[in-house]
């Protein structure tokens, strides 16, 4: 079973499973396909994380997120180039300023990340794994209706320079749903990646083109940055929820540890004894407690030795679960919380793929280009990220990280394994787009599956809530009794009038039972045009 953020993304993964590939092959092929089908969300100029769980239970995280650029540059040169361009994103009900341009580009990790994932876990040749993406980039991917909104609010970024306009406005206007988005230069780059691996992108011709192009246009990335980049293999965060082992992304990224904290609070609540309103309020209370502790403690202390173990310890979780604020009372955000509300609200230029194969290998993989820099390297099709211009990834301020340091992230590919009440084994791989909102989306979908025993499509489709600085955002379709109860408790509630990609983009696959008796399920998030396919 595979799931991706676009039908063409999912089809690439399904093709690879049909010809004998495994879950790692499918995940690599889907990310490569998404570079064309979801071109304003991800690509070879971004970064990400892959969580792999082998059939025997061993698991690892491949961290190929972006790093701060500037190795080999003098402090004076760095300072002279530290200029990013503001771009106001017109959301449906508000606006927000993002920062783009050549200096916003952090050192990308996806080429080396994909080849490392394939080398460690894949089965087919890399050339075969990338073949569906090469064909897609050359022939074009159909734009789905959900992409129209993204293209509209990012129009100024997607049309910033001629290389961008050739892809996103080939006929003088933004490609719309039902039309085709092509990138022949990207097809060539993917062919090169399949034939030679990541070397052309870290030391060879593509690295040289990127470094030279950005140097001419005021960027910070150097050949030294690209050559020094490494994929880091990490041990996942391991948590427990309803008798299931939860694996997710560890520090220095923030999202996985915060998800584990929310689930730890909920694991101490008897959701089965509550009615629909009570369950919703309990979940929102856990999200509130997590949001508050992120502001008060987590962000300031997460770099300290031993912090994660203490933060997720039973004693700490018991203490916060017993706090009235974690049991249904309103969270009153102070100044720090109000400041936090300005952060983490990007349109969610992130996407997720996941796969489970017949042998029981599962892969959950999230990638992103941020809001996008508006920069494409001439002749390469490589769309570069704007992570140096994302406020929530630079909590100490823009351009304060030393060159080579990895940026933080909310991305949290997640896998759950355990047994249902019937005794059947259950394996679930999921993840989400949506910046800070991806945490609440993943928690709620897991609760729907592990507590509510919902099938994948239903679990992903349920209206969601998100807590931001003391305000509870409720997606359209939330039961009226839930909204009324929250307002009567003194909370500030923002009720949305439509389903919206603000609330994340969850892709999910699952497997229940054993071997020949296994049942597979999956879902792509309808908020973002996602799709799942059974092979």
C-alpha positions as CSV (number, residue, x, y, z in Angstrom):
1,X,0.0,0.0,0.0
2,X,1.3,3.5,-0.9
3,X,0.0,7.0,-0.2
4,X,1.1,10.4,-1.5
5,X,0.1,14.0,-1.8
6,X,-0.9,13.7,-5.5
7,X,-2.4,10.8,-7.6
8,X,0.7,10.8,-9.8
9,X,3.0,10.6,-6.7
10,X,1.1,7.5,-5.5
11,X,1.1,5.9,-8.9
12,X,4.9,6.1,-9.0
13,X,5.1,4.2,-5.8
14,X,2.5,1.6,-6.8
15,X,4.4,0.9,-10.1
16,X,7.6,0.2,-8.2
17,X,5.9,-2.3,-5.9
18,X,4.3,-4.0,-8.8
19,X,7.7,-4.7,-10.4
20,X,9.2,-6.1,-7.2
21,X,10.3,-3.1,-5.3
22,X,10.0,-2.7,-1.6
23,X,8.6,0.1,0.6
24,X,11.9,2.0,0.4
25,X,12.0,1.9,-3.4
26,X,8.4,3.1,-3.5
27,X,9.1,5.9,-1.1
28,X,12.1,7.1,-3.0
29,X,10.2,6.9,-6.3
30,X,7.3,8.9,-4.8
31,X,9.4,11.7,-3.5
32,X,11.1,12.0,-6.9
33,X,7.7,12.0,-8.6
34,X,6.4,14.7,-6.2
35,X,9.2,16.9,-7.3
36,X,7.2,17.4,-10.5
37,X,3.6,16.6,-9.4
38,X,3.9,18.7,-6.3
39,X,6.5,21.1,-7.5
40,X,5.7,24.0,-5.2
41,X,5.9,21.7,-2.1
42,X,9.1,19.7,-2.6
43,X,11.9,18.8,-4.9
44,X,15.7,18.3,-5.1
45,X,16.3,21.7,-3.6
46,X,14.6,20.9,-0.3
47,X,15.2,18.6,2.7
48,X,13.4,16.0,4.8
49,X,13.3,13.0,7.0
50,X,12.6,9.3,6.4
51,X,11.5,6.8,9.1
52,X,12.1,3.2,8.2
53,X,10.8,0.2,10.2
54,X,12.1,-3.2,9.0
55,X,10.0,-6.3,9.3
56,X,11.8,-7.4,12.4
57,X,11.2,-4.2,14.2
58,X,14.5,-2.4,13.8
59,X,13.9,1.3,13.0
60,X,15.9,4.3,12.0
61,X,15.5,7.9,11.0
62,X,17.4,9.3,8.0
63,X,17.8,13.1,8.6
64,X,18.5,14.9,5.4
65,X,17.1,18.2,6.4
66,X,18.7,21.5,5.3
67,X,21.7,23.1,6.8
68,X,22.8,26.8,7.2
69,X,24.9,27.9,4.2
70,X,28.1,29.9,4.0
71,X,31.1,27.6,4.5
72,X,34.2,29.2,3.1
73,X,32.7,32.7,3.2
74,X,34.1,35.5,5.3
75,X,31.9,37.1,8.0
76,X,31.9,40.2,5.9
77,X,30.8,38.4,2.8
78,X,28.0,36.6,4.7
79,X,26.8,39.9,6.2
80,X,26.8,41.6,2.8
81,X,24.6,38.8,1.3
82,X,22.2,38.5,4.2
83,X,19.2,40.1,2.4
84,X,15.9,38.3,2.0
85,X,12.8,39.6,0.2
86,X,9.5,39.8,2.0
87,X,6.5,38.3,0.3
88,X,3.0,38.7,1.6
89,X,0.9,35.5,1.4
90,X,-2.8,36.2,1.0
91,X,-4.6,33.5,3.0
92,X,-8.4,33.3,2.9
93,X,-8.9,35.2,6.1
94,X,-5.5,36.9,6.8
95,X,-2.1,37.6,5.4
96,X,1.4,36.7,6.4
97,X,4.9,37.7,5.3
98,X,7.5,35.2,4.2
99,X,11.0,35.8,3.0
100,X,12.4,34.6,-0.3
101,X,15.2,35.1,-2.7
102,X,18.7,33.7,-3.2
103,X,19.8,34.4,0.4
104,X,16.8,32.4,1.7
105,X,18.2,29.1,0.3
106,X,19.6,26.7,2.8
107,X,21.8,23.8,1.8
108,X,19.5,21.1,0.3
109,X,19.6,17.4,1.4
110,X,17.1,15.5,-0.7
111,X,19.5,14.2,-3.4
112,X,21.8,12.6,-0.9
113,X,18.9,11.6,1.3
114,X,17.1,9.7,-1.4
115,X,20.2,7.9,-2.5
116,X,21.2,7.0,1.1
117,X,17.7,5.7,1.8
118,X,17.9,3.6,-1.4
119,X,21.4,2.3,-0.7
120,X,20.5,1.2,2.9
121,X,17.1,-0.2,2.2
122,X,16.1,-0.4,-1.5
123,X,15.9,-3.5,-3.7
124,X,15.6,-2.3,-7.3
125,X,18.3,-0.3,-9.1
126,X,18.2,3.4,-8.5
127,X,17.7,4.1,-12.2
128,X,14.6,1.9,-12.2
129,X,13.3,3.5,-9.0
130,X,13.5,7.0,-10.5
131,X,12.1,6.0,-13.9
132,X,8.5,6.9,-13.1
133,X,9.5,10.4,-12.0
134,X,11.6,10.9,-15.0
135,X,8.7,10.1,-17.3
136,X,6.4,12.3,-15.3
137,X,8.7,15.3,-15.3
138,X,9.1,15.0,-19.1
139,X,5.4,14.3,-20.0
140,X,3.9,16.4,-17.3
141,X,1.7,16.0,-14.2
142,X,-1.9,17.0,-14.1
143,X,-2.6,19.8,-11.7
144,X,-5.4,18.8,-9.3
145,X,-8.0,21.3,-8.0
146,X,-6.5,21.6,-4.5
147,X,-3.3,23.0,-6.1
148,X,-5.0,26.0,-7.6
149,X,-5.2,27.6,-4.1
150,X,-1.5,27.0,-3.4
151,X,-0.6,28.4,-6.8
152,X,-2.7,31.5,-6.3
153,X,-1.4,32.4,-2.8
154,X,2.2,31.7,-3.9
155,X,1.9,33.4,-7.3
156,X,4.6,36.1,-6.6
157,X,7.1,33.4,-5.6
158,X,6.2,31.0,-8.4
159,X,6.7,33.8,-11.0
160,X,9.7,35.5,-9.4
161,X,12.2,34.8,-12.1
162,X,12.2,33.5,-15.7
163,X,13.2,29.9,-14.8
164,X,10.2,29.7,-12.5
165,X,7.8,31.2,-15.1
166,X,8.9,28.6,-17.6
167,X,7.5,25.9,-15.3
168,X,4.5,27.5,-13.6
169,X,3.3,30.0,-16.3
170,X,4.4,28.4,-19.6
171,X,1.5,30.1,-21.5
172,X,1.7,33.4,-19.6
173,X,-0.6,32.4,-16.7
174,X,-0.4,30.0,-13.8
175,X,-1.1,26.4,-14.6
176,X,-4.6,25.5,-13.4
177,X,-6.4,22.3,-12.5
178,X,-6.8,20.0,-15.5
179,X,-3.7,21.4,-17.1
180,X,-0.2,19.9,-17.1
181,X,3.0,21.0,-15.3
182,X,6.2,19.9,-17.0
183,X,9.8,20.2,-16.1
184,X,12.1,18.7,-18.8
185,X,15.2,20.0,-17.0
186,X,14.2,18.2,-13.9
187,X,13.7,15.0,-15.9
188,X,17.4,15.2,-17.0
189,X,18.5,15.9,-13.4
190,X,16.6,12.9,-12.1
191,X,18.1,10.7,-14.9
192,X,21.5,11.9,-13.7
193,X,20.6,11.1,-10.1
194,X,19.5,7.6,-11.1
195,X,22.7,6.9,-13.2
196,X,25.3,8.5,-11.0
197,X,23.8,8.9,-7.5
198,X,24.1,12.1,-5.5
199,X,27.7,12.9,-6.5
200,X,26.8,15.4,-9.3
201,X,24.6,17.2,-6.7
202,X,27.2,17.4,-3.9
203,X,30.5,17.7,-5.8
204,X,29.9,17.6,-9.6
205,X,28.2,19.6,-12.3
206,X,24.8,20.3,-10.5
207,X,26.6,21.4,-7.4
208,X,28.8,23.7,-9.4
209,X,25.8,25.2,-11.3
210,X,24.0,25.8,-8.0
211,X,26.9,27.4,-6.2
212,X,27.8,29.6,-9.2
213,X,24.2,30.7,-9.8
214,X,23.6,31.6,-6.2
215,X,27.0,33.3,-5.9
216,X,26.1,35.6,-8.9
217,X,22.7,36.4,-7.5
218,X,23.5,37.1,-3.9
219,X,23.0,33.7,-2.3
220,X,25.1,32.1,0.4
221,X,25.4,28.4,-0.6
222,X,28.9,27.4,-1.6
223,X,30.5,24.3,-3.1
224,X,32.0,23.7,0.3
225,X,28.5,23.6,1.8
226,X,27.3,21.0,-0.8
227,X,30.4,18.9,-0.5
228,X,30.3,18.9,3.3
229,X,26.6,17.9,3.5
230,X,25.9,14.6,5.2
231,X,22.8,12.5,6.0
232,X,22.6,11.7,9.7
233,X,21.2,8.4,10.9
234,X,19.3,8.8,14.1
235,X,17.4,6.7,16.6
236,X,13.6,7.5,16.5
237,X,11.7,8.8,19.5
238,X,10.0,5.7,21.0
239,X,6.7,6.3,22.8
240,X,3.7,4.2,23.8
241,X,0.0,4.8,23.1
242,X,-2.8,2.3,23.7
243,X,-0.4,-0.6,23.7
244,X,1.2,0.5,20.5
245,X,4.9,1.4,20.0
246,X,5.0,4.9,18.4
247,X,8.1,5.8,16.5
248,X,8.7,9.3,15.3
249,X,11.3,12.0,14.6
250,X,13.7,12.9,17.4
251,X,15.5,16.1,18.4
252,X,16.9,18.4,17.1
253,X,13.7,18.5,15.2
254,X,10.8,19.4,17.4
255,X,7.6,17.9,15.9
256,X,8.1,14.2,16.9
257,X,8.9,14.9,20.5
258,X,5.9,17.2,20.9
259,X,3.7,14.5,19.2
260,X,5.0,11.9,21.7
261,X,4.2,14.4,24.6
262,X,0.6,14.9,23.4
263,X,0.1,11.1,23.0
264,X,1.6,10.6,26.4
265,X,-1.0,12.9,28.0
266,X,-3.8,11.2,26.1
267,X,-2.7,7.8,27.1
268,X,-3.4,8.7,30.6
269,X,-7.0,9.6,29.8
270,X,-9.9,7.0,29.4
271,X,-11.2,8.2,26.1
272,X,-13.3,5.1,25.7
273,X,-15.4,6.2,28.7
274,X,-16.2,9.7,27.1
275,X,-18.9,10.7,24.6
276,X,-18.0,12.4,21.4
277,X,-17.8,15.9,22.9
278,X,-15.7,14.7,25.9
279,X,-13.3,12.9,23.6
280,X,-12.9,16.0,21.4
281,X,-12.3,18.2,24.4
282,X,-9.8,15.8,25.9
283,X,-7.8,15.8,22.6
284,X,-7.9,19.6,22.4
285,X,-6.8,19.8,26.1
286,X,-3.7,17.7,25.3
287,X,-2.9,19.9,22.3
288,X,-3.3,23.0,24.5
289,X,-1.0,21.6,27.2
290,X,1.6,20.7,24.5
291,X,1.3,24.2,22.9
292,X,1.8,25.8,26.3
293,X,4.8,23.7,27.3
294,X,6.4,24.3,24.0
295,X,6.4,28.1,24.7
296,X,7.3,27.9,28.4
297,X,9.9,25.2,28.4
298,X,10.5,23.1,25.3
299,X,11.9,25.7,22.8
300,X,14.4,27.1,25.4
301,X,15.6,23.7,26.8
302,X,15.4,21.2,23.9
303,X,19.1,21.5,23.1
304,X,20.2,20.6,26.7
305,X,21.7,17.1,27.2
306,X,19.1,14.5,28.3
307,X,16.2,16.9,27.7
308,X,14.1,14.6,25.6
309,X,14.2,11.7,28.1
310,X,13.2,14.0,31.0
311,X,10.5,15.7,28.9
312,X,8.9,12.4,28.0
313,X,9.4,10.7,31.3
314,X,6.4,9.2,33.0
315,X,6.8,11.6,35.9
316,X,6.7,14.7,33.7
317,X,3.8,13.4,31.7
318,X,1.9,12.5,34.9
319,X,2.5,16.0,36.2
320,X,1.2,17.7,33.1
321,X,-1.7,15.3,32.8
322,X,-2.8,16.1,36.4
323,X,-2.6,19.9,35.7
324,X,-6.1,21.3,35.3
325,X,-5.0,23.1,32.1
326,X,-4.3,19.6,30.7
327,X,-7.8,18.3,31.8
328,X,-10.1,20.6,30.0
329,X,-9.5,24.1,31.3
330,X,-8.7,27.0,29.0
331,X,-5.2,27.9,28.2
332,X,-4.6,31.7,28.5
333,X,-1.6,32.5,26.3
334,X,0.8,35.1,27.7
335,X,3.2,37.3,25.8
336,X,5.4,34.5,24.7
337,X,2.3,32.5,23.4
338,X,1.1,35.6,21.5
339,X,4.5,36.0,19.9
340,X,4.4,32.3,19.0
341,X,1.1,32.8,17.2
342,X,3.0,34.7,14.5
343,X,5.2,31.7,13.8
344,X,4.6,28.3,12.2
345,X,1.8,29.5,10.0
346,X,3.3,28.9,6.6
347,X,1.0,27.5,3.9
348,X,2.5,24.1,4.6
349,X,4.8,23.7,1.6
350,X,5.6,20.2,2.7
351,X,4.4,16.9,1.5
352,X,4.4,13.3,2.8
353,X,4.6,9.8,1.3
354,X,4.4,6.4,3.0
355,X,4.5,2.8,2.0
356,X,4.1,-0.7,3.5
357,X,5.2,-3.7,1.5
358,X,4.3,-7.4,1.5
359,X,7.2,-8.3,3.8
360,X,6.2,-5.7,6.4
361,X,8.8,-3.0,5.8
362,X,7.2,0.4,6.3
363,X,8.6,3.8,5.3
364,X,7.2,7.2,6.3
365,X,8.9,10.1,4.6
366,X,8.3,13.9,4.8
367,X,10.0,16.5,2.6
368,X,9.7,20.2,2.1
369,X,10.9,23.3,0.2
370,X,9.4,25.7,2.9
371,X,7.4,28.4,1.2
372,X,9.8,28.2,-1.7
373,X,12.6,30.7,-2.5
374,X,11.4,31.7,-6.0
375,X,14.8,30.6,-7.2
376,X,15.3,27.8,-9.8
377,X,18.9,27.1,-10.9
378,X,19.2,27.7,-14.6
379,X,19.1,24.5,-16.7
380,X,18.6,22.1,-13.8
381,X,14.9,22.2,-12.9
382,X,16.0,22.3,-9.2
383,X,13.6,24.6,-7.2
384,X,15.3,25.8,-4.1
385,X,13.9,26.1,-0.6
386,X,13.6,29.3,1.5
387,X,14.3,27.7,4.9
388,X,16.7,30.6,5.8
389,X,13.7,32.9,5.5
390,X,11.3,30.8,7.6
391,X,10.8,32.4,11.0
392,X,9.9,29.2,12.9
393,X,13.0,27.5,11.6
394,X,15.2,30.3,12.8
395,X,14.0,31.0,16.3
396,X,17.2,32.9,17.2
397,X,16.7,35.3,14.3
398,X,17.6,35.2,10.6
399,X,21.2,34.4,9.7
400,X,22.3,33.6,13.2
401,X,23.1,29.9,12.7
402,X,26.7,29.1,11.9
403,X,27.3,27.5,8.5
404,X,26.8,23.8,8.5
405,X,24.4,23.7,11.4
406,X,21.1,21.8,10.8
407,X,17.9,23.8,11.1
408,X,15.1,22.6,13.3
409,X,11.8,21.4,11.8
410,X,8.3,20.3,12.8
411,X,8.2,17.5,10.3
412,X,7.4,14.2,12.0
413,X,7.2,11.0,9.9
414,X,5.6,8.5,12.3
415,X,5.0,4.7,12.5
416,X,2.8,2.9,15.1
417,X,3.0,-0.9,15.7
418,X,1.0,-3.0,18.1
419,X,-2.0,-5.3,18.5
420,X,-5.7,-4.7,18.3
421,X,-8.1,-5.9,20.9
422,X,-8.6,-9.0,18.6
423,X,-5.0,-9.9,18.9
424,X,-4.2,-9.0,15.3
425,X,-1.0,-7.1,14.6
426,X,-1.4,-3.6,13.3
427,X,1.2,-1.5,11.5
428,X,0.4,2.2,10.6
429,X,2.7,4.6,8.8
430,X,1.7,8.2,8.5
431,X,2.8,11.8,8.4
432,X,1.6,15.2,7.4
433,X,2.3,18.6,5.9
434,X,1.3,21.8,7.5
435,X,4.1,23.3,9.6
436,X,3.1,23.4,13.3
437,X,-0.4,22.1,12.3
438,X,1.1,18.8,11.3
439,X,1.6,17.8,14.9
440,X,-2.1,18.2,15.8
441,X,-3.1,16.5,12.5
442,X,-0.9,13.4,13.2
443,X,-2.1,13.1,16.8
444,X,-5.8,13.3,15.8
445,X,-5.5,10.8,13.0
446,X,-3.7,8.3,15.3
447,X,-6.4,8.8,17.9
448,X,-9.0,8.1,15.3
449,X,-7.3,4.9,14.2
450,X,-6.1,3.5,17.6
451,X,-8.9,4.7,19.8
452,X,-11.8,5.0,17.3
453,X,-10.8,1.9,15.2
454,X,-11.6,3.9,12.1
455,X,-10.5,2.9,8.6
456,X,-7.9,5.1,7.0
457,X,-10.1,7.3,4.8
458,X,-12.5,8.1,7.7
459,X,-9.6,8.7,10.1
460,X,-8.0,11.2,7.7
461,X,-11.3,12.9,6.7
462,X,-12.6,13.7,10.2
463,X,-12.7,17.5,10.8
464,X,-9.7,18.6,12.9
465,X,-8.8,21.1,15.5
466,X,-5.5,23.0,16.0
467,X,-4.4,25.1,19.0
468,X,-2.4,28.2,18.4
469,X,-1.5,30.6,21.3
470,X,-4.6,29.9,23.2
471,X,-7.0,30.0,20.3
472,X,-8.7,26.7,19.3
473,X,-9.2,26.6,15.5
474,X,-12.0,24.2,14.5
475,X,-12.3,22.9,10.9
476,X,-15.7,23.1,9.2
477,X,-17.8,20.0,10.1
478,X,-16.9,20.0,13.7
479,X,-20.0,19.1,15.7
480,X,-21.8,22.1,17.1
481,X,-21.8,20.7,20.6
482,X,-18.0,20.6,20.6
483,X,-17.8,24.3,19.7
484,X,-20.4,25.2,22.3
485,X,-18.7,23.3,25.0
486,X,-15.3,24.9,24.2
487,X,-16.8,28.4,24.2
488,X,-18.6,27.8,27.5
489,X,-15.3,26.7,29.1
490,X,-13.9,30.2,28.4
491,X,-11.7,29.3,25.4
492,X,-11.2,31.5,22.4
493,X,-12.6,29.6,19.4
494,X,-12.1,30.3,15.7
495,X,-14.6,28.3,13.7
496,X,-13.6,27.8,10.1
497,X,-16.3,27.9,7.4
498,X,-14.6,25.4,5.1
499,X,-12.3,22.4,5.0
500,X,-8.8,23.8,4.6
501,X,-5.2,22.7,4.0
502,X,-4.4,24.8,7.0
503,X,-5.3,21.7,9.1
504,X,-2.5,19.6,7.5
505,X,-2.2,17.0,4.8
506,X,-2.0,13.5,6.2
507,X,-1.1,10.5,4.1
508,X,-1.5,7.1,5.8
509,X,-1.1,3.4,5.1
510,X,-1.7,0.5,7.4
511,X,-1.5,-3.3,7.5
512,X,-3.4,-5.6,9.9
513,X,-3.1,-9.4,10.4
514,X,-0.2,-11.5,9.3
515,X,1.3,-12.6,6.0
516,X,-1.4,-14.0,3.6
517,X,-4.2,-12.9,5.9
518,X,-2.9,-9.3,6.0
519,X,-5.3,-6.5,5.1
520,X,-4.0,-3.2,3.8
521,X,-5.6,0.2,4.0
522,X,-4.6,3.7,3.2
523,X,-5.7,7.3,2.5
524,X,-4.5,10.5,0.9
525,X,-5.7,13.7,2.5
526,X,-8.5,15.2,0.4
527,X,-7.5,18.7,1.7
528,X,-4.4,18.5,-0.5
529,X,-5.4,16.2,-3.3
530,X,-3.7,13.1,-1.8
531,X,-4.2,9.6,-3.0
532,X,-3.6,6.0,-1.8
533,X,-3.2,2.8,-3.9
534,X,-3.4,-0.9,-3.1
535,X,-1.0,-3.1,-5.0
